Amino acid sequence: MRTSEATSLMPVSKLCTQTTFSVCGTDRVVFFVVSFYAGGMSTERLLRTGEVASRLGVSRQHVVDLCKQGKLPHVMVGVHRRVPERAVTARLSPARDRRLDGHQQSLALHAAVVAKLISDPERVLAIARRNLQRDVASGIEHELPYAREWESLIAEGIPAVIEAMLDPSDSGVTLRSSTPFTGVLGAEEVRAIKRIYRKARVRAGVS
């Protein structure tokens, strides 16, 4: 376990010390903020900007822009931004239509990839393996567990890969945020799916 100092956006009057812990598990890297207050201690999970983008149904750059504009609370872990999970949850209204959720857009994109995987498994898996090799070679520590998990799923077989790609749970959302299937769908196919969800959000008045 390693610790590193983190920059906090919490009120100085409430915060005494804040340390970010990177907890490496067998199949996940989970970031937590441990904040020490005068009245006690709280632990909170931090999400990568890619995960936040997936949950909100927006681009990663939009998430970065929200952070820079002070509209989305975040802390810095080295040079990387991490967003408290509660801040993401707060932006998702309890009454919000699930079809407008970033989860659903991600599922739709991966459902399209599943169709390609069934019709041309060799091509799709070749792309995935190439992307995974690149991710592993990059040496980015928090990406490695996800890359290893995808490698394990691919080795297990196509049914396991399909199940993971269509998993609606939080675990599935997190895994899809590090998808190795980038490049399987054409640019127009991706734009068409995103356009559907963008129009739905506009009609519902969701930014």
Residue, then its C-alpha position, 0 to 999 in steps of 0.5 A: m500500500r502506498t500513500s500520497e498527499a492529495t489536494s482537497l476541495m473540502p472546507v479548510s475549517k472541516l479538514c485537518t489532514q487528508t491522505t489518499f490510499s491506493v489499495c491494490g486488490t487481486d482484481r481491482v485498484v480502488f482509490f479511497v480518500v481518508s479524511f481526518y476531522a475533529g469529530g472522527m474519520s471518514t473513508e470515501r471511494l474515488l473514481r477515475t475521470g474515465e469512470v465518471a464519464s461512463r457513469l454520467g454519459v459524457s466525454r472524459q474531457h467534459v469531466v475534466d472541464l467540470c473539474k477545472q471549472g470547480k463544478l465537480p469536486h475532485v482531488m489530485v493523486g499525483v497528476h491525475r484527477r480523482v472524483p469522490e463517488r458521492a459527487v457523481t451520485a449527487r449529479l444523478s438525480p434519484a428520479r432520473d430516467r435510467r435510459l439517460d444514465g451513462h451506464q445505458q450508453s456504455l451498455a449500448l456501445h458494448a452491445a454493438v461490440v457483442a454483435k461484432l464479436i459474434s459475427d467476426p470473433e477473430r478480428v474483434l479479439a485481435i483488436a482487444r488483445r492489441n489494446l491490452q498489450r498497449d495498456v500493459a506496456s504503458g505501465i500505468e499502475h491503476e490500469l493493470p488490474y483491469a487489463r489483466e481481468w480482461e485478459s483472463l476473460i478473453a482466455e476463458g472464452i467468448p461467453a465470459v467476455i459477452e457476460a462481462m460486457l453486458d454486466p449492468s452491475d457497478s463492477g461491470v460499469t467499472l470494467r467497461s470504463s477500461t474497455p479493450f474494445t476501442g476501435v471495434l466500432g466505426a466512428e460513425e457507429v459510435r457517434a450514432i449511439k451517442r447521438i441517441y442518448r444525447k438527444a434523450r438527455v437534451r429532451a429531458g433537460v439533463s446536461 
